């Protein structure tokens, strides 16, 4: 199953990237604003961009790049390169003058990228960023050594909510109590039919259970994280953990549930509702057809479910000799018209609020509401140390262990991991 590969599969590269970070160049010059449009930067003959190498995404970028070539008279070389490889390759190719002007990355890698000196901070005006959602702009903002800057121009956002089968659940679950009622009403474990299923050990999907009661991953503001302040075992997190745990047990969701089991049963029409993101739409729609519907994450503790948001953005290479024009190209790639084209070809959701509102597909359009309640996934490198301890803790909770001790142990492990990593 295709799941958040672009956002969460970089952890294995982390140790190598820490070594590369020591070689980061000093920043002696300030980032210039994108004044290419004003004619103050000499127009280059060519700009090079590294685009993700998935076929539909690449086709959409090549289409938009061709329009930019026609408009500006600048050749745009689109180089297919997996996002999994771009960061490491730029650290080697950039100093030799062989890297791109623009590259494409998920925002949760910004901390590593900035620490290595690979990305140029962007001085974008309020007018230039006015079309992007607030969550998307927060996601690409990062504080490095006391200086807060924007490091990306958002192209794609990802979050999640509730997919449901209208043959089983007629109306969208509005509250977490509605999901619990669906679980109780439509579950027969002997027949492997369930009103609701969720994976027991995935912090990404279960974060609203904690956030809506006052739990949090790191203190501080978005992009300016206090990684010594971990709020995953405070009183609110305990309440959220207890709520999460209440979905598991005898006659409820089995603690052994996996993503493959969830997708298999849901597409077979045996599950009323599941938690998932836009990457699952094609497979779900093929299986369920008009019976498939989507709703924002149900309200918890009286407020909208606050889901984690991931943003993929264009970043200007520190080594680019055409930073102003590279920024201009990034803004062109992500204007309302071009984001709509990218969505139509690549199927990924635009972070531009007007482009989102213009989506005719009701499932995709419903994500526009969810992103308004989204929380950017922390972009600091220390986030890599959070996933495994918390996923393990959630598994223990699903198996019925006491909530507070489990969360306390997870937070202690996170702190130990951060200290051991030298971050």
C-alpha positions in Angstrom: 0.0 0.0 0.0 1.2 3.5 -0.8 1.4 5.4 2.4 3.3 8.6 3.2 6.4 7.3 1.6 7.3 10.8 0.6 7.0 12.1 4.2 8.1 9.4 6.6 10.5 7.1 4.8 13.6 9.2 5.3 14.5 8.1 8.9 16.9 5.4 7.6 19.1 8.1 6.1 19.3 10.1 9.3 22.6 9.0 10.6 24.3 9.7 7.3 22.8 13.1 7.0 24.1 14.1 10.4 27.6 13.5 9.2 26.9 15.6 6.1 25.5 18.4 8.3 29.0 19.0 9.7 30.1 20.1 6.2 27.3 22.7 5.8 28.5 26.0 4.3 28.4 29.3 6.3 25.7 31.7 5.4 27.4 35.0 4.9 24.8 36.6 2.6 21.2 37.3 3.2 18.5 35.7 1.1 17.2 38.1 -1.5 13.5 38.5 -2.2 12.2 37.2 -5.5 12.8 40.3 -7.6 13.0 38.4 -10.8 9.7 39.8 -11.9 11.0 43.4 -11.3 13.9 42.8 -13.6 16.7 43.3 -11.1 18.1 39.8 -11.5 19.7 38.9 -14.8 17.6 36.4 -16.7 19.4 33.1 -17.0 19.4 30.9 -20.1 18.4 27.8 -18.1 17.0 26.7 -14.8 17.2 23.1 -13.5 14.7 21.5 -11.2 14.7 18.1 -9.6 11.2 16.7 -9.7 9.9 13.6 -8.0 10.2 10.7 -10.5 6.6 9.3 -10.2 5.2 9.3 -13.7 2.1 11.4 -13.2 3.8 14.0 -11.0 6.7 14.3 -13.5 4.3 14.8 -16.4 2.4 17.5 -14.6 5.7 19.4 -13.7 6.9 19.1 -17.3 3.7 20.6 -18.6 3.9 23.5 -16.2 7.7 24.0 -16.9 6.9 24.2 -20.7 4.5 27.1 -20.0 7.1 28.9 -18.0 9.6 28.5 -20.8 7.1 30.0 -23.2 6.3 32.9 -20.9 9.8 33.8 -19.8 12.1 32.5 -22.5 14.1 30.5 -20.0 14.8 26.8 -20.7 13.6 24.7 -17.7 15.4 21.4 -17.4 13.3 18.9 -15.5 15.4 16.1 -14.0 13.5 13.1 -12.6 14.9 12.2 -9.2 13.2 10.5 -6.3 12.7 12.6 -3.2 14.4 9.8 -1.3 17.6 10.6 -3.1 17.5 14.4 -3.6 18.8 15.5 -0.2 21.9 13.3 -0.2 22.7 13.9 -3.9 22.4 17.7 -3.5 24.9 17.6 -0.6 27.4 16.1 -3.0 26.5 17.8 -6.3 25.7 21.3 -5.0 29.3 22.3 -4.0 30.5 21.1 -7.4 28.0 23.3 -9.2 26.1 20.3 -10.6 23.0 20.6 -8.5 19.6 22.0 -9.3 18.2 25.5 -8.8 15.0 24.0 -7.3 14.4 20.7 -5.6 11.3 19.1 -4.2 11.0 17.9 -0.6 8.5 17.1 2.2 8.5 19.7 5.0 9.5 17.3 7.7 13.0 17.2 6.3 13.5 20.9 6.5 15.4 20.7 9.7 18.0 18.4 8.2 18.2 20.3 5.0 18.8 23.6 6.7 21.3 22.2 9.1 23.3 21.0 6.1 23.1 24.4 4.4 21.4 23.0 1.3 18.4 25.4 1.1 18.2 29.2 0.7 15.8 31.0 3.0 13.1 32.9 1.1 12.0 36.4 1.6 8.5 36.2 0.2 6.0 39.0 0.5 2.5 38.7 2.1 1.1 39.1 -1.4 3.1 36.2 -2.8 2.0 33.8 -0.1 -1.6 35.0 0.3 -3.1 32.1 -1.6 -1.5 29.3 0.5 -3.3 27.8 3.5 -2.0 28.9 6.9 -1.0 25.4 7.8 1.0 25.0 4.6 3.0 28.2 5.3 3.6 27.3 8.9 5.0 23.9 7.8 7.7 25.4 5.6 8.8 28.0 8.2 11.7 27.0 10.4 13.9 28.6 13.0 17.6 28.0 12.5 20.1 29.4 15.0 17.6 32.0 16.2 16.5 33.1 12.7 13.0 32.2 11.5 12.6 32.0 7.7 10.5 30.3 5.1 12.3 27.6 3.2 9.8 26.3 0.8 7.0 27.2 -1.6 4.2 24.7 -1.0 3.1 22.4 -3.8 1.2 19.6 -2.1 -0.4 18.9 1.2 -1.4 15.6 2.9 -3.5 15.0 5.9 -6.2 12.5 6.7 -9.8 12.0 7.9 -12.6 9.4 7.8 -13.4 7.3 4.7 -16.8 5.6 5.1 -18.9 3.2 3.3 -22.4 4.6 2.9 -23.9 1.2 2.5 -23.0 0.6 6.2 -22.8 4.1 7.7 -25.4 6.3 6.1 -24.2 9.6 7.5 -20.7 11.0 8.1 -19.5 10.6 11.7 -19.5 14.0 13.2 -18.0 13.2 16.7 -15.7 10.6 18.1 -18.8 9.3 19.9 -20.3 8.6 16.5 -17.3 6.5 15.6 -17.7 4.5 18.8 -21.4 4.0 18.1 -20.6 2.7 14.6 -18.0 0.3 16.1 -20.5 -1.1 18.5 -23.4 -1.3 16.2 -21.7 -2.8 13.1 -19.0 -5.0 14.6 -19.2 -8.8 14.5 -15.6 -10.1 15.0 -16.7 -13.7 14.3 -17.7 -12.5 10.8 -14.8 -10.1 10.5 -17.2 -7.2 10.0 -16.5 -3.9 11.8 -18.2 -0.5 12.1 -14.7 1.1 12.4 -11.1 0.1 12.1 -7.9 1.8 12.8 -4.3 0.7 13.1 -3.3 0.4 16.8 0.4 1.5 16.5 0.5 4.7 14.3 1.0 8.1 16.0 0.5 9.8 12.7 -3.2 8.8 12.4 -4.0 8.8 16.2 -2.5 12.3 16.9 -5.9 14.0 17.2 -6.7 11.7 20.2 -3.8 13.4 22.1 -3.8 16.9 20.6 -7.5 17.6 21.2 -7.0 17.0 24.9 -3.9 19.2 25.2 -1.2 16.7 24.4 1.6 17.7 22.0 4.8 16.4 20.5 7.2 19.3 21.1 6.6 22.6 22.9 7.3 26.0 21.3 5.8 27.4 18.1 5.7 25.8 14.7 9.2 25.9 13.3 10.6 27.0 16.7 10.4 23.8 18.7 11.5 23.3 22.2 12.5 19.6 21.9 13.2 19.3 25.6 9.4 19.9 26.2 7.6 16.8 25.2 3.9 16.8 25.9 3.0 13.2 25.1 2.5 12.1 28.7 0.8 15.1 30.2 -2.7 15.0 31.7 -4.3 15.7 28.3 -2.3 13.0 26.6 -3.4 10.6 29.3 -7.0 11.4 28.6 -6.4 11.0 24.9 -4.7 7.7 25.5 -7.7 6.4 27.5 -10.0 7.4 24.7 -7.8 5.7 22.1 -7.6 2.6 24.3 -11.4 2.4 24.5 -11.7 1.4 20.9 -9.8 -1.8 21.5 -10.6 -4.9 23.4 -13.1 -7.8 23.4 -15.7 -7.3 20.6 -13.9 -4.2 19.4 -10.9 -3.5 17.2 -8.3 -6.3 17.5 -4.9 -5.1 18.8 -3.3 -7.1 16.0 -4.9 -5.0 13.2 -2.6 -4.0 10.4 -2.8 -1.6 7.5 -3.2 -4.5 5.0 -6.1 -5.9 7.0 -7.8 -2.6 7.3 -7.6 -1.9 3.5 -8.5 -5.4 2.6 -11.7 -5.5 4.7 -12.7 -2.0 3.8 -12.4 -2.6 0.1 -14.4 -5.8 0.5 -17.2 -3.9 2.0 -16.8 -5.3 5.5 -15.9 -2.1 7.4 -18.0 1.0 7.9 -15.2 3.6 8.4 -11.4 3.9 8.4 -8.8 6.6 8.9 -6.7 7.4 5.8 -5.4 10.0 3.5 -5.8 11.1 -0.1 -3.3 8.5 -1.4 -5.8 5.8 -0.7 -8.6 7.3 -2.8 -7.9 5.5 -6.1 -8.0 2.0 -4.6 -10.9 2.8 -2.3 -13.0 4.3 -5.1 -12.3 1.4 -7.5 -13.5 -1.0 -4.9 -16.5 0.8 -3.5 -17.6 3.2 -6.3 -20.4 5.6 -5.3 -20.6 4.0 -1.8 -17.3 5.7 -0.9 -17.5 9.0 1.1 -15.1 11.1 3.1 -15.6 13.3 6.1 -13.1 15.4 8.2 -11.8 13.9 11.3 -14.6 13.8 13.9 -14.6 16.3 16.7 -12.9 15.2 20.0 -13.3 17.0 23.3 -15.7 19.5 21.7 -13.4 20.7 19.0 -12.5 19.7 15.4 -10.1 16.8 15.1 -6.6 18.3 14.8 -4.7 16.1 12.3 -1.1 16.1 11.4 -0.4 17.8 8.1 2.5 17.1 5.7 3.5 19.6 3.0 5.7 19.0 -0.1 7.4 22.1 -1.4 9.9 23.6 -3.8 13.1 24.6 -2.2 15.7 26.9 -3.7 19.2 25.4 -3.6 21.8 27.3 -1.6 24.2 26.6 -4.4 21.9 28.0 -7.2 23.4 31.0 -9.1 19.9 32.1 -10.0 18.1 32.2 -6.7 15.7 35.0 -7.6 14.6 33.4 -10.9 14.4 30.0 -9.1 12.0 31.5 -6.6 10.0 33.0 -9.4 9.7 29.6 -11.0 8.6 28.0 -7.7 5.9 30.6 -7.4 4.8 30.0 -11.0 4.7 26.2 -10.4 2.4 26.8 -7.4 0.0 29.4 -8.6 -3.7 28.6 -8.5 -4.0 27.7 -12.2 -0.9 25.4 -12.2 -1.8 23.7 -8.9 -5.2 22.8 -10.4 -3.4 21.3 -13.4 -1.0 19.4 -11.1 -4.0 18.0 -9.2 -5.8 17.0 -12.4 -2.7 15.1 -13.7 -1.0 13.9 -10.5 -4.0 13.6 -8.2 -2.2 15.4 -5.3 -4.0 18.0 -3.3 -3.1 21.7 -3.6 -2.2 23.8 -0.5 -3.7 26.9 -2.2 -7.0 27.6 -0.6 -8.7 28.9 -3.8 -7.5 25.9 -5.8 -8.8 23.6 -3.0 -12.2 25.3 -3.1 -12.4 24.8 -6.8 -12.1 21.1 -6.7 -15.2 19.4 -8.1 -14.6 16.0 -6.5 -16.5 16.0 -3.2 -14.0 13.7 -1.5 -11.0 15.9 -2.5 -12.9 19.0 -1.7 -13.7 17.8 1.8 -9.9 17.7 2.5 -10.0 21.5 2.2 -12.0 21.6 5.4 -9.7 19.2 7.2 -6.5 21.2 6.4 -8.0 24.2 8.2 -7.7 22.1 11.4 -4.3 20.6 10.5 -1.2 20.7 12.6 2.1 20.7 10.7 4.2 17.7 11.4 7.3 18.9 13.4 10.2 19.6 10.9 12.9 19.5 13.5 15.4 16.6 13.2 14.5 15.3 16.6 11.1 14.2 15.3 12.8 11.1 13.9 13.3 9.9 17.5 9.6 10.2 18.4 7.9 7.7 16.0 9.1 4.3 17.3 8.7 4.9 21.0 5.2 6.3 20.6 4.1 3.7 18.0 5.2 1.0 20.5 3.3 2.8 23.3 0.1 2.9 21.3 0.4 -0.9 20.7 0.7 -1.5 24.4 -2.3 0.7 25.0 -4.3 -1.3 22.5 -3.3 -4.4 24.3 -4.8 -3.0 27.5 -1.7 -1.8 29.5 -2.1 1.1 32.0 -2.0 4.4 30.1 0.1 6.7 32.3 3.1 4.3 32.8 3.2 3.5 29.1 3.2 7.1 28.0 5.8 8.0 30.7 8.1 5.2 29.4 7.7 6.3 25.8 8.6 9.9 26.6 11.7 8.8 28.6 12.7 6.7 25.6 12.2 9.7 23.2 14.4 11.8 25.4 17.1 9.1 25.6 17.0 8.7 21.8 17.4 12.5 21.3 20.4 12.6 23.7 22.0 9.6 22.1 21.6 11.1 18.7 23.6 14.2 19.8 20.9 16.6 18.6 
